[in-house]
């Protein structure tokens, strides 16, 4: 990822520190992981856990409202409604921290939130950044389930090819595309596609072209 200069949405796992250090990658936090920390410490401080989870749930309510909007509209909604909620939550986190001993289970959840606060706020600066990395987490589970098969990719080039195919099929699933139909058309047409047009054959772009063709086919009249 040395040439990557966009956003990495991830939890606080220290292994990612080396990925973003010394380059142009922006690290964004994951609110699903944060919520899980509070749920794990619920028995130790139920009132704090309930309020914290409720405040996080309010952020997700806004995300559901913004789901079908453009990136610009989503950003505007986040700036208007999510930013004030984040400010209130930050004050509550600081207040709770003062009430608990450092080794209290809930104090660990608070430390996680406060140490990641800048990263957790990145999503309100860009409408394209998701509030969590649940999509990638779900897709990684598919990789985990087939990890034994990955032992036999043959060589590094085979592993890279397998990763590319996994990315394509995962993207197809996200866009509700039949991977077999997509890959069949891709492989048939790929030899004649100019390099400058390769991006047009990414699953989302392919789906847009297919959707545009359907009305024209439906309008055909046969006599």
N, C-alpha and C positions, 0 to 999 in steps of 0.2 A: 504493500500500500504506500510505498515511498512517494509515488507521484500523485496520490489521491489528495485532493484539497477541498473536499466537501465536509459532510457531517457524519460522525459515527455515533449512533444511538445505542447506548449500552448501559449495563449496571456499573457498580463501583469496583468491579473486579480489577485488582491491581495489574493483571497481565496486560490490560489495555493501555497502561501508562506509557509503556515503551512504544506503542503504536502511534500515539498522538504527540509524543515528545519530539521537539525539534523539527516539526513539519507544520503544514498549514491545515491540518484536520481540526475541525471543531467538534468537541465532545459534548453530546447531549445526554442528559440523564433519563432514567426510565422510572416513571411514576408507578408502574405495576410492581416493580421490585421494592420501591419505598413502601407502598401499601402493605406488601407482604411482611415487611419488617415490623410494622405496627401490629399486624394480626398475630405474628409469632409471639409478641410480648404482651398480648391482651390479658392473659391471666395475672400478670404482675401489676398491671395498671389499667383495669378495664375502662375507666372513665376517659382517660387520655386516649386510649386506643379507639374507643367509639367516636370521640370527637374528631380525632385525626383522620380516621377512615371516612367519616361523613364529609369532611372538608375536601378530601381527595375525590370522593364520589361527586361532589359538586363540580369539580374540574372536568370530570368525565362526562357529566351531563352537558356541559358546554360543548365538548368535543362531539357528542352525538348530534347536537344541533348544527355543528359546522361540517359534518361529514360530507354532505353533498354540495357544499359550496365551493367556489373557486378558491385558489390559494390566497388571493388578495382579500376576499370576503372572510375567509377563515382567520386570517391574521387580524383583520379589523375587529372581529368578534372576540378573539382572544385578548387583544389589547384593551377592549372595552370592559369585558366581563371577567376574564381569567386573571389579569394582572392585579386588580384589587383583591381578589381572593387569595392570591399568592402572598401579597403583603400582609394580610391578616393572619394567614397560616404561619408565616415566618415569625411574627410576633408571638404567637401561641407556642411555637417551638422553643423560642428563647425563654419564655415564661416557664414552660414545663421543665426545661433543663435546669433552672434554678431550684426547682422543688425536689430533684432526685439526686441520690448519690451516684457518683461516676460509674459504679459497678452494677447499678440497677439494670435489669434486662431492658426496661423501656428507655433508659439512658443510652443504651447502645443504638436503639432505633433512632433516637433524636440525633445522636452524633452522626449517624449515616445520613440523615436528611440535611443537617446543617453543613456537613463537610462536602456534600454534593449540591449545595443550593444553587450555585451558579450554573452548573450543568443542568439541573432540573428546571431552570428558567429559560433555557435556550429555545424551547418549543414556542414560546410566546413572541419570539423575534422573527419567526419565519413560518409562513403558512404551510410550507411543504414538509416541515419536520413533525413527525408523529409524537404523541405524548408518551409513548412507551415503545418498546421493541418487541411487543408480543408477536407481530407478524414473523419476524426472523426467528423468534424462539420456537414458534410452531413448526416452521420449516426445518429448523435444526433437529427437531425430534425425528423427522423422517430420515435424516442422515444417521442419527444415533441408531435407529431401528435397523439400518442396513450396514452398520459399521463393519460387520464381519465380511460382507461382500467387498468392502473397500480395501480389505487386505490383499485382494487379488487383482488390483488394477494393472499390475504388470510392471509399470515403471512410472517415473514422474510425469511423463507426457500423458500416459493413460489416466493418471489421477487428475490432471488438469482438464482433460476431455470430459471425465466423469463429473467434475465440478461444474463445467459449463452446461452440460446436459441437465444436471440437477437444478441449476439456476433457471434454465429455460422452462423446464416442466413445472417448477414451483411458481414461476411467473404466470404460466398458463392457468394453473389452479386459482391463483389470485384474481385473474380476469375472467374466470369461468369459461375457459377455452378447452376444447377437447385436445389434449397434447398430441394424440395420434394424427388428427386432421391437420393441425398446425405443422408438425414436423414433416408430414408427408409433402405438403405444399412447399415447405422450406427447402427440403432436400431436392425436390424436383426442379425448383427454380434457382437455387443458389449458384449453380455453375455459370449462369448467364447474368447474374446480378453484378453491376459495377460496384467497386469498393465503396464509392461515395454514397451508394444507396442501401448499404447494409443495415443502417439504422431503421430503415423503413420496414425491415422484416423482423424487428423485435415484436414480441407477442402483442403488446398493447397497440402498436401501430398497425399490425396485421389485422387485429380485431376491428379497428376503425374502418379499414378498407372493406372488410367483409360486411360490416354493418351498412356501409354506403351502397354496396352492391345489391343488398336484399330488396330495397324498395324498387330499384330499377328492374329487377327480375320479376317482382310481383306485378309491375305495371305492363309487362308484356302480354299481348293478346294474341291468341292463336285462332285462325279461321280455317 
